[in-house]
């Protein structure tokens, strides 16, 4: 299996509903390191999994609507607890649209909250 990955970061604000979240129920900021990786069992005709420049640009475009936003105020998150896991899936969806169908390939999106905590979402690009 081949893999290509890139990273970026995004700063957001949000609050989480539910006592399980303790103080994170209050509005707070977060800076996530965002790591994405495309895996494929074989290389394409150009000898690559995906162009790294294209992957970096697609990630930047996927993060731009979230950057410096209060996610509680965005229509796409109305009624949704914007947990790290939910944000991974949201970014994955945006990236998958930008990258297009790639039979046999998977895309992983990892959001690192701190040096000791992260979440990941992985699904096929088909």
C-alpha positions in Angstrom: 0.0 0.0 0.0 1.3 3.4 -1.0 0.5 6.6 1.0 0.9 10.3 0.5 0.1 12.8 3.2 0.1 16.6 3.9 -0.8 18.7 6.9 -2.1 22.1 7.8 -3.8 23.7 10.8 -7.1 25.5 11.5 -8.2 27.7 14.3 -11.9 27.6 15.3 -14.3 28.4 18.2 -17.2 26.2 19.3 -19.0 24.8 22.3 -20.1 21.2 23.0 -23.5 20.2 24.3 -23.7 17.6 27.0 -22.4 17.2 30.6 -19.8 14.6 29.3 -17.9 17.6 27.9 -17.4 19.4 31.2 -15.9 22.9 30.7 -15.9 22.4 26.9 -19.6 23.1 27.1 -18.7 26.8 27.2 -17.5 28.6 24.1 -13.8 28.0 23.6 -11.2 28.1 20.9 -9.2 25.2 19.4 -6.3 25.0 17.1 -6.1 21.7 15.3 -3.2 20.3 13.4 -4.9 18.6 10.4 -3.2 15.6 8.8 -4.5 14.0 5.7 -3.3 10.8 4.0 -4.4 9.1 0.8 -3.6 5.4 0.5 -3.7 3.4 -2.6 -2.7 -0.2 -3.5 -1.0 1.0 -6.7 0.4 4.1 -8.3 -1.3 5.9 -11.2 0.1 6.3 -14.7 2.3 9.1 -13.4 3.8 7.0 -10.7 2.0 8.8 -7.8 -0.9 8.2 -5.4 -2.0 11.8 -5.7 -0.2 15.0 -6.6 1.1 16.5 -3.3 0.5 20.1 -4.5 -3.1 19.2 -5.4 -3.6 17.6 -2.1 -2.2 20.6 -0.2 -4.5 23.0 -2.2 -7.5 20.8 -1.6 -6.9 20.7 2.1 -6.4 24.4 2.3 -9.7 24.9 0.4 -11.5 22.5 2.7 -10.3 24.3 5.8 -10.8 27.9 4.6 -14.6 28.0 5.4 -13.9 26.9 9.0 -10.9 29.1 9.8 -11.5 31.6 12.5 -15.2 30.8 12.7 -17.5 30.0 15.6 -18.8 26.7 14.4 -21.9 27.1 16.5 -22.9 29.9 14.1 -22.4 28.0 10.8 -25.6 26.6 9.2 -23.9 23.3 8.2 -23.4 22.5 11.9 -26.9 23.6 13.2 -27.9 21.1 15.9 -24.6 19.2 15.5 -22.1 18.7 18.3 -18.8 19.7 16.5 -16.7 17.1 18.2 -13.2 16.4 16.8 -14.6 13.2 15.3 -17.4 15.1 13.5 -15.0 17.6 12.2 -12.8 14.8 10.8 -15.7 13.5 8.8 -16.8 17.0 7.7 -13.3 17.7 6.3 -13.1 14.2 4.8 -16.3 14.9 2.9 -15.0 18.2 1.5 -11.7 16.7 0.5 -13.3 13.6 -1.1 -15.3 15.9 -3.4 -12.2 17.8 -4.4 -10.1 14.7 -5.0 -12.7 12.7 -6.9 -13.3 9.0 -7.2 -10.2 6.9 -6.8 -11.0 3.2 -6.9 -9.2 1.3 -4.2 -7.9 4.4 -2.5 -8.8 5.6 1.1 -8.5 9.0 2.6 -7.7 9.5 6.3 -8.3 12.8 8.1 -6.7 13.2 11.5 -7.2 16.2 13.8 -4.6 16.6 16.5 -6.1 18.6 19.5 -2.9 18.5 21.5 0.3 16.4 21.7 -1.6 13.8 23.6 -5.1 13.7 21.9 -6.3 13.2 18.4 -9.2 11.8 16.3 -9.2 10.2 12.8 -11.8 9.4 10.2 -11.0 7.0 7.3 -13.2 6.1 4.3 -12.8 5.0 0.7 -12.5 7.5 -2.1 -14.9 5.6 -4.3 
